[in-house]
Structures are given as structure tokens and as C-alpha cells.
Amino acid sequence: MRRKIAFLGIDLGTTGIRAILADEKGSGSIIASRSIGVEASFIESESEKQSEQNPKEWEPALFNVLKPILASLDQHQLEAITVDSTSGTILPVDRDGNPLHNALLHNDIRAHDEADFISSHTNLIMQPTFALSKILWMKRHNSRLFDQTYKFIHAADYLKGLISGDFETSDFSNAVKTGYDLSEYKWPDCIEGVLEIPVEKLPGVVKTGEVVGELKQSIRDEFGIRNRVLLVAGATDSTTSFFSSGARAKGDWNTTLGTVLGIRGITESFIRDPEGLIYAHRHPEGYWLPGAASNTGGEALRMFFKDDIKEYDRKIENLPPTGALVYPLARKSEKFPFHNLDAHGFIIADLCDPVSLFKAFLEGAGFLERMIYDKIREIGYAVGDRIFSMGGGAYSTPWMNIRAAILKRPIIRAKEVETAFGSAIIAASGVHYENLTGAIEHMVKEDLVVEPDGEISAEYDELYGRFIQECRKRNFF
């Protein structure tokens, strides 16, 4: 009897490694799932600007995740593996892939001066959290380490190397924050010419979904895997999770409701907005994946409502629109749909009970989301007639109803939105399906579709207009 085909996705996050084994039908048949923390890898620092992990601690965690999954392949044939990781995390390695220093994580901000230098002396726009800024920081502050480094690689590249032996190849999604030119598909000349960073110290770059190697023979032998298992180039964690949302056509956009509110879409071209609020990754089929994030989101809900969120969420379902105006910011500053370091949250409400105030917070986040998509259209992007949604907030049905009414669009939640599952989709796209779009169509299943209520939408239209006015009164934009 022919064995079923399986694909493995591995996600290295800040606090742990997760792996999901899925068949070609995807979220309909998650075969196995394992995760383990990587707390032992954290490096204490006296500086709040520095955030490091010891990558040597990732290796035992990786194999502790893989062993039970690879041991459960009796009825399935593993065909491909893809690894994703946090965007902007970088580490130096020697010629054999051995780490020469701790990994500088995605939230490390020590390279502030280097980011300013790159942005002012080249046509690249860099932030301190970007990998290229950190590489320049190493060059300036530890020249001996810089000279000893064979390659500066991303976290996903390192894990891929541990199971394939190839530490020299990266994908064009992880390479974005290292300065890779997604239009010309090359490292720009300014990296070597202006920053004096030899491009030989950077990895070779391929598109997401390309085959880049195969699982080590020693690992295959250990688990009795007789067939070749291919390694397929992945993407950053946020890009990977976007693919698991079900978004797959031009004009599709996804909103992720987590600590903050992030958006990403699929477009024919990348449009540079004059304010520089939008950045973009590249789709392996040639499309662009513009995105951005607001500072509003779950952080503000947790700050105001703490452990009562689930209780209040159950109680608001049948409440009418509150009529209140809330900008749910936990701290000063906003970065999208406008950039304003002095922006602050506000509450304009004649409400006495916390349940109604909780709904007003959700409505406020919905108004921000509508502002974001209005800004997207103002920049010149098309927004389709549906919005996909992920993150913890997407599991609140009342919030989904509020958002659908405010956005006047159906909102779709997929059944399985784990980042590691997105990597399994990418793995399947590289060896089993014609392309990534085909893999998403076959593997992602809809779990919930929320249609907008026309009458409530009309009420929210009026409130949204007042919300915009209140933002203008405060000179937010």
C-alpha cells in the first residue's frame, strides 16, 4: 500500500521551537505537532538595548522536537522540510557552520547609529533591529570577530544547516532586513562599496519555495527514512504565518490581531509611499507582500482588562454599538496608519460598566483597522472584497462581528494558523504542488466566515467619521 505524503514545518520563535507534520490536505490532517522552549538560550545583559541567545542551545531543542515526529512516520513518507524564524535575527559562523558569537535577536536595538548611517549614506532604509545594521555594528565594535566570520546567517539558515549541512544559503524573505534587493534579486553594491562589508560574508539567496538541499543521511538512517527528504527555502515567521491564513490572490489582505495589529497583502507591484510607512517582502510567484503594523492591539486590552478579557468577551455579543470612541494604545507613539511619536490613547465615553467599555476598545481597534485599509487604498493598493484574519483576536467571535461591520467586508479565519504549519505549506509548494498558491488552496481550510451586518455597519460609519475627527483634533496626522 502506498504511504501517504507528509511535509514538515519548523518554526524557531523567540521562546521556543515548534514543528508540525502535515499531509497534502494540510489542516484537515495534522499528523503530529511538538514544541519545546529555548529559555536556556537567553543571555542576560545589563543593557536594555541588547537581546541575545546562544544558538548552540537551539540544537538540542531542535532535535528534541524532531525525534518524536520523525519516529511517528510509519504511515507517511516525509518528502520535504522548511524552516522559518524571527525576522532580523543574525549570527556569525565559521566555515563549518559553528557559531562564533551569540545570535543578535530581532528585538536587539544596539545598532541605532549604524542604522542611521546606512539610511543616510545609501538608498537603503534601515532600522536598528535590522540584520544589516547589526552586522555593521559588529564590524565597528568587534573587528576581530568580523574578520573571523565566514558568513553572517539568519536563525532559519542555522537550523536548516543543522539538519542539511548547508549553512550558506538563505531565502529572500529573511534576507530583506539584511539589505537584499528584491527588485534586482541581488545584494546591492552599497553593502560592499559604502559599508565595506564583503558580500562573500553574506549567504547566497534563493526564492522562498526553492529546493536548497536534503536531510542529512545520518538523520535518515537514525529514523529508518529510506527516501530523500528535500529542504525547501522558507521565509520569516510573519511571512510564513501569512501564508497559513489562506490569503493567496492579488488583493487579498490579512490582519493579525496579536500584541499589536499587523497587516499584509498580496499585490502586483510595490508602491513606495512618501512617508515610508510600508515595507514589503516578495512572493515567490513574483507578487509583492506589502505590510505594516499599528501599535494598537492586545497589549492595550491586557493593560486595561487583565484577566477579565475572556469573561467580557462572552458578555458583549448581543450589546449594540456603544457610541463611544476609544483609541486603544497602551503607550505613546503610533507607527501606522500614520507615524507620530506623541500619539496617545484616548477614551470618549459615557459608560459606567466595564463590559461596555471593553466592547468600545474592540470597536476602537476596528476603527484603526479601517483607517489602515483606507491608508492602504490611499497609497494606491487594491483591497479585495474579503479580509483574512489571524492571531488571538481572531478567536473572538464578537470582535470578528464588530470588525466585519466596521470594514463592511466578510472576515475569514483559517482552521490552522500556526507559523510552523505555514512552513509545511511552503515545503509542499516546493516539491508537491505547482506553486505556493496551489499549496495554499489545497492545504488551508476555512474555519469561520463572518459576514457584515448592514444595519450595524451604517451605525459604525457615523462613529468612524467622528473617530477620524478626534484623531485630527489631536494632530495625530
ZAMIFI-180487 format. One line per 2 residues: for each residue x negated, y negated, z negated of C-alpha. Coordinates in Angstrom, 2 decimals, padded with zeros to 5 digits. Each point is the difference from the previous one (the first is absolute). Layout:
X/Y/Z ~ ...
This chain:
000.00/000.00/000.00 ~ -001.28/-003.43/000.97
-001.00/-002.11/-003.01 ~ 001.56/-003.43/-000.41
-002.14/-003.05/000.70 ~ -001.00/-002.34/-002.83
-001.73/-003.37/-000.34 ~ -001.76/-001.42/-003.05
-000.03/-003.65/-001.06 ~ -002.37/-001.25/-002.72
000.43/-003.38/-001.68 ~ -002.70/-001.56/-002.18
001.62/-002.71/-002.08 ~ -001.42/-002.18/-002.75
000.95/002.38/-002.78 ~ 000.20/003.40/001.66
-000.13/002.35/002.97 ~ 003.16/001.54/001.42
000.37/002.60/002.74 ~ 003.13/001.12/001.83
000.24/003.04/002.26 ~ 002.84/-000.31/002.52
001.19/002.00/002.98 ~ 000.89/-001.50/003.38
003.49/-000.79/-001.27 ~ -001.52/-002.21/-002.64
002.06/-001.19/-002.92 ~ 002.47/002.76/000.64
-002.67/002.49/-001.06 ~ -002.65/-001.29/-002.39
-001.91/003.20/-000.62 ~ -002.21/-001.11/-002.89
-000.97/-003.17/-001.82 ~ -002.75/-000.61/-002.57
-001.52/-003.04/-001.71 ~ -002.71/-000.70/-002.54
-001.23/-003.16/-001.69 ~ -003.43/-001.52/000.58
-000.19/-001.95/-003.24 ~ -003.48/001.42/-000.67
-001.30/-001.90/003.03 ~ 000.77/-003.48/-001.36
-003.03/-002.11/-000.92 ~ 000.39/-002.50/-002.83
-001.18/-003.50/000.78 ~ -000.40/-003.17/-002.00
001.08/-002.02/003.01 ~ 003.68/-000.21/000.97
-001.13/-000.56/003.57 ~ -001.57/003.45/000.29
001.90/003.22/000.56 ~ -001.97/003.19/000.65
000.39/003.77/-000.01 ~ -002.61/002.73/000.09
000.74/001.86/003.26 ~ -001.81/003.09/-001.26
002.98/000.51/-002.33 ~ 002.34/000.10/003.00
-001.52/003.25/001.26 ~ 001.10/002.32/-002.83
003.42/-001.67/-000.04 ~ 000.36/000.54/003.75
-000.78/003.71/-000.20 ~ 002.18/000.48/-003.07
002.87/-001.33/002.11 ~ -000.90/002.03/003.08
-000.58/003.41/-001.59 ~ 003.61/000.84/-000.96
001.28/-001.36/003.32 ~ -002.46/001.92/002.17
000.67/003.09/-002.09 ~ 003.73/-000.25/000.85
-000.38/000.30/003.79 ~ 001.20/003.62/000.25
002.99/-000.78/002.22 ~ -001.52/-003.02/001.76
-002.90/-000.81/002.27 ~ -001.68/-003.28/-000.86
-000.80/-001.84/003.23 ~ -001.16/-003.48/-001.02
-000.88/-002.28/-002.93 ~ 000.07/-003.79/-000.32
-001.33/-002.15/-002.87 ~ 001.07/-003.53/-000.94
-001.21/-002.36/-002.72 ~ 000.26/-003.51/-001.38
-000.75/-002.83/002.41 ~ -003.28/-001.85/-000.50
-001.70/002.57/-002.25 ~ -003.61/000.47/001.13
-003.08/001.96/-001.10 ~ -003.59/000.41/001.22
-001.27/003.50/000.81 ~ -003.27/001.56/001.13
-000.50/002.04/003.17 ~ 001.49/003.09/-001.67
003.09/-001.81/-001.25 ~ -001.18/-000.28/-003.61
001.29/-003.16/-001.74 ~ -002.73/-002.49/-000.86
002.24/-002.19/-002.17 ~ 003.47/-000.09/-001.47
002.85/-000.73/002.39 ~ 001.14/-003.64/-000.04
003.76/000.30/-000.17 ~ 002.75/-001.74/001.93
000.63/-002.43/-002.89 ~ -003.64/-000.97/-000.59
-000.30/-003.78/000.51 ~ -003.68/-000.68/-000.72
-000.72/-000.92/003.64 ~ 001.82/-003.34/-000.08
-002.95/-002.03/001.32 ~ -000.71/002.58/002.67
003.61/-000.08/001.19 ~ -000.16/-003.79/000.28
-003.29/000.22/001.92 ~ 001.35/002.52/002.49
003.21/-001.97/000.54 ~ -001.86/-003.28/000.55
-002.88/001.31/002.13 ~ 001.79/002.53/002.22
003.40/000.41/001.61 ~ 000.89/002.67/-002.58
002.36/-000.83/-002.85 ~ -001.18/001.83/-003.09
001.16/000.26/-003.59 ~ -002.12/001.07/-003.00
001.83/003.34/-000.12 ~ -000.98/000.84/003.59
-002.71/002.60/000.57 ~ -002.17/-002.22/002.21
-000.19/-002.66/-002.73 ~ -001.19/002.67/-002.45
-002.64/001.31/002.40 ~ -001.39/-003.51/000.38
000.05/-000.34/-003.80 ~ -002.12/003.16/-000.28
-002.41/-001.38/002.59 ~ -000.39/-003.25/-001.92
-000.07/001.40/-003.54 ~ -001.61/003.44/000.39
-002.17/-000.09/003.09 ~ -001.83/003.17/-000.99
003.25/001.96/-000.10 ~ 001.08/-001.60/003.27
-003.22/001.06/001.72 ~ 000.29/003.56/-001.35
003.58/000.39/001.20 ~ 000.49/002.15/003.08
003.71/-000.81/000.38 ~ 002.61/-002.07/-001.80
003.10/002.15/000.14 ~ 003.59/-000.22/-001.21
001.45/002.18/-002.73 ~ 001.98/002.09/002.51
-003.16/000.54/002.05 ~ -001.75/001.37/-003.07
002.73/002.51/-000.86 ~ 000.19/001.05/003.64
-003.75/000.54/-000.08 ~ 000.22/002.21/-003.06
002.20/002.50/001.84 ~ -001.40/-000.39/003.53
-003.64/-001.09/-000.38 ~ 000.60/-003.12/002.15
-000.64/-003.17/-001.99 ~ -000.63/-002.20/003.05
003.46/-000.42/001.57 ~ 002.81/-002.28/-001.13
003.40/-001.02/001.36 ~ 000.98/-003.40/001.35
002.46/-000.59/-002.82 ~ -002.51/000.29/-002.83
-002.50/-001.95/002.12 ~ 002.24/-003.10/000.19
-001.27/-001.46/-003.28 ~ -003.55/000.80/001.05
000.44/-002.40/002.93 ~ 000.75/002.42/002.83
001.41/-001.69/003.11 ~ 003.34/001.64/000.75
000.35/-001.81/003.33 ~ -003.36/001.01/001.45
-000.36/003.23/-002.02 ~ -003.52/-000.77/-001.18
-002.00/-001.54/-002.82 ~ -000.24/-003.72/000.78
-003.41/-001.44/000.85 ~ 000.13/-002.45/-002.93
-000.46/002.81/-002.53 ~ -003.53/000.54/001.20
-000.69/-003.41/001.55 ~ 001.24/-002.23/-002.85
000.24/002.21/-003.08 ~ -003.13/002.02/000.89
001.71/003.27/-000.86 ~ -001.22/002.66/002.46
003.01/001.67/001.61 ~ -001.91/003.28/-000.32
000.85/-000.18/-003.69 ~ 003.72/000.04/000.84
001.94/003.12/000.98 ~ 001.08/000.93/003.49
003.67/-000.85/000.47 ~ 002.80/001.95/001.69
003.75/-000.47/000.20 ~ 002.33/001.39/-002.63
001.09/003.47/001.14 ~ -003.20/000.97/001.82
-001.70/003.28/-000.85 ~ -003.30/-000.75/-001.75
-001.21/003.39/-001.22 ~ 001.08/003.20/-001.67
000.22/001.55/-003.45 ~ -003.31/001.40/-001.22
-000.54/003.68/000.65 ~ -000.91/000.53/-003.66
003.42/-001.29/-001.11 ~ 001.78/002.10/002.59
-001.88/003.10/-001.12 ~ 000.82/-000.63/-003.66
003.73/000.02/000.71 ~ 000.10/002.52/002.82
000.93/-002.57/002.66 ~ -000.88/001.60/003.32
001.08/-002.71/002.42 ~ -001.68/-003.34/000.64
001.50/-002.82/-002.06 ~ -000.44/-003.41/001.61
-000.64/-003.29/-001.80 ~ 002.08/-002.85/001.42
-000.89/-003.66/-000.55 ~ 002.37/-001.69/-002.46
000.76/-003.54/-001.13 ~ 000.22/-002.18/-003.09
002.51/001.06/-002.61 ~ 002.50/-002.78/000.78
-000.14/000.72/003.73 ~ 000.36/003.71/-000.60
003.01/-000.43/-002.28 ~ 001.57/-002.27/002.64
000.00/002.93/002.43 ~ 001.88/002.13/-002.55
002.80/-002.60/-000.17 ~ 001.40/001.07/003.37
-000.82/-003.28/001.77 ~ -001.20/000.99/003.48
001.38/-002.33/002.70 ~ -000.90/-003.54/001.03
001.97/-002.40/-002.18 ~ 000.21/002.41/-002.93
-001.00/-001.56/-003.32 ~ -000.39/001.49/-003.45
000.29/-001.68/-003.39 ~ -001.85/001.61/-002.90
001.42/-000.91/-003.40 ~ -002.71/000.67/-002.55
-001.88/-002.25/-002.37 ~ 000.17/-002.51/002.83
002.15/-000.19/003.14 ~ -001.93/001.01/003.12
001.10/000.15/003.63 ~ -001.42/001.56/003.15
001.31/000.42/003.54 ~ -000.72/001.40/003.43
-000.48/-002.58/002.77 ~ -001.19/-000.20/003.58
-002.64/-002.63/-000.82 ~ -001.60/-001.80/-002.90
001.01/-003.64/-000.37 ~ -002.34/-002.14/-002.03
001.97/-002.37/-002.17 ~ -001.71/-003.35/-000.68
000.26/000.48/-003.78 ~ -001.84/003.32/000.10
002.65/001.72/-002.11 ~ 000.20/003.16/002.12
-002.66/002.65/000.51 ~ 000.28/003.07/002.21
-001.10/003.59/000.43 ~ 000.20/001.85/003.30
002.30/002.84/000.98 ~ -001.80/002.86/001.78
002.39/-000.37/002.95 ~ -001.15/-003.55/000.61
002.64/-001.90/-001.98 ~ -000.79/-002.35/-002.86
000.99/000.37/-003.66 ~ 000.29/-003.52/-001.45
000.69/-000.29/-003.69 ~ -000.12/-002.15/-003.10
001.10/000.03/-003.63 ~ 001.82/-002.32/-002.39
-000.89/-000.21/-003.69 ~ 003.61/000.61/-000.95
001.13/003.51/-000.87 ~ 000.04/002.58/-002.75
-002.55/-001.84/-002.13 ~ 002.53/-002.76/-000.75
002.73/002.54/-000.76 ~ -002.22/001.82/-002.47
-001.06/-003.23/-001.66 ~ 003.60/-001.16/-000.61
001.89/003.28/-000.46 ~ -002.69/002.43/-001.18
001.47/003.44/-000.79 ~ 003.60/-000.96/000.79
-000.34/-000.05/003.79 ~ 001.58/003.41/000.67
002.84/-000.69/-002.43 ~ 000.82/-003.38/001.56
-000.31/001.46/003.49 ~ 002.83/002.43/-000.78
002.22/-002.79/-001.29 ~ -000.19/-002.52/002.87
001.38/002.12/002.83 ~ 003.52/-001.44/-000.11
-000.89/-003.55/-001.02 ~ 000.76/-002.71/002.60
-002.74/-002.42/001.16 ~ -001.14/-001.95/-003.05
-000.20/-003.47/001.57 ~ -003.33/-000.46/-001.78
-003.28/-000.97/001.65 ~ -003.14/001.76/-001.21
-003.51/-000.05/001.43 ~ -001.45/003.11/-001.69
-003.68/-000.81/-000.48 ~ -001.92/001.37/-002.98
-002.82/-002.53/000.37 ~ -000.88/-003.13/001.95
-000.86/000.18/003.71 ~ 001.63/001.43/003.10
-001.72/001.32/003.12 ~ 002.91/000.83/002.33
002.29/-001.24/001.61 ~ -002.06/-003.08/-000.90
-003.30/-000.54/-001.79 ~ 000.26/-002.15/-003.11
-002.23/000.48/-003.04 ~ 002.34/-002.17/-002.11
003.23/001.82/000.87 ~ 001.79/001.30/-003.07
003.11/001.96/-000.79 ~ 003.28/-001.71/-000.78
003.41/000.96/-001.37 ~ 003.11/-002.07/000.74
002.83/001.91/-001.59 ~ 003.05/-000.37/-002.19
-000.23/003.55/-001.29 ~ 000.27/001.32/-003.52
-000.64/003.71/000.34 ~ -003.30/001.67/000.99
001.70/002.42/002.41 ~ 001.20/-002.84/002.24
-003.39/-001.68/-000.26 ~ -001.60/003.25/001.09
002.18/000.04/003.12 ~ -000.93/-003.64/000.63
-003.67/001.02/-000.02 ~ 000.72/002.68/002.62
001.93/-002.53/002.07 ~ -002.93/-002.41/-000.24
-002.38/002.64/001.30 ~ 002.49/000.61/002.82
-000.02/-003.71/000.88 ~ -003.82/000.10/000.06
000.13/003.01/002.30 ~ 002.34/-001.87/002.35
-002.35/-003.01/-000.07 ~ -002.82/002.33/000.95
001.81/001.39/003.03 ~ 001.09/-003.51/001.00
-003.69/-000.98/-000.14 ~ -000.95/003.06/002.06
002.47/-001.05/002.70 ~ -001.22/-003.62/-000.22
-003.56/001.17/000.70 ~ 001.31/001.75/003.10
000.51/003.64/-000.94 ~ 003.15/001.93/000.82
001.81/001.61/-002.93 ~ 002.18/002.96/000.94
003.51/000.75/-001.14 ~ -001.10/002.27/-002.88
-002.41/-000.28/-002.92 ~ -001.83/002.97/-001.48
-000.79/-000.03/-003.68 ~ -002.40/001.65/-002.44
-001.32/-000.42/-003.52 ~ 001.67/000.37/-003.37
002.59/-002.67/000.77 ~ 001.30/002.01/002.95
001.35/002.57/-002.47 ~ 002.39/-002.55/-001.48
003.24/000.38/001.98 ~ 001.44/-003.28/-001.37
-003.12/-001.86/001.10 ~ 000.20/001.62/003.43
003.62/-001.18/000.29 ~ -000.98/-003.54/-001.02
-002.84/-000.11/002.51 ~ 002.09/001.41/002.86
002.65/-002.69/-000.61 ~ -002.58/-002.81/-000.18
-001.99/001.20/003.03 ~ 003.17/000.96/001.91
-001.71/003.15/001.20 ~ 000.17/003.68/-000.93
-002.84/001.12/-002.23 ~ -001.46/003.47/000.40
-001.85/002.02/-002.64 ~ -001.93/003.12/000.98
000.17/003.22/-001.98 ~ -003.75/000.30/-000.60
-002.07/-003.18/-000.21 ~ -003.13/001.19/-001.78
-003.17/-001.43/001.52 ~ -001.52/003.48/000.22
002.98/001.07/002.09 ~ -000.80/-002.85/002.40
-003.46/001.48/000.37 ~ 001.53/003.40/000.77
002.01/-001.72/002.76 ~ -003.19/-001.50/001.43
-001.67/003.42/-000.11 ~ 002.91/001.49/001.96
-000.11/-002.86/002.51 ~ -003.62/000.77/000.83
000.36/003.70/000.78 ~ 003.64/001.06/000.27
002.15/-002.82/001.38 ~ -000.59/-002.16/003.03
-000.53/-003.12/-002.12 ~ 000.75/-001.60/-003.36
003.48/-001.10/001.05 ~ 000.91/003.59/000.82
-001.33/001.23/-003.32 ~ 002.06/-002.58/-001.91
003.15/000.85/001.98 ~ -000.32/003.70/-000.86
-001.33/-000.19/-003.54 ~ 001.73/-002.94/-001.70
003.56/000.58/-001.23 ~ 002.41/-002.74/-001.02
001.16/000.25/-003.60 ~ 002.27/-003.06/-000.24
001.43/-002.61/002.38 ~ 001.66/-003.02/-001.62
002.23/-002.11/002.25 ~ 000.64/-003.71/-000.73
003.36/-001.09/-001.43 ~ 001.25/-002.85/002.24
001.99/-001.84/-002.68 ~ -002.85/000.03/-002.50
-002.42/-001.04/002.77 ~ 002.06/-003.16/000.52
-000.28/-000.86/-003.71 ~ -003.74/000.58/000.05
-000.42/-002.23/003.08 ~ 001.15/-003.00/-002.03
-002.19/000.93/-002.98 ~ -003.00/000.55/002.27
000.34/-003.54/001.36 ~ -000.04/-001.36/-003.55
-003.01/002.18/-000.83 ~ -001.95/-001.54/002.90
000.92/-003.50/-001.19 ~ -001.23/000.73/-003.53
-003.34/001.20/001.39 ~ -000.35/-003.16/002.07
000.86/-002.20/-002.99 ~ -002.95/001.54/-001.81
-002.32/-000.61/003.00 ~ -000.72/003.70/000.40
-000.26/-000.54/003.77
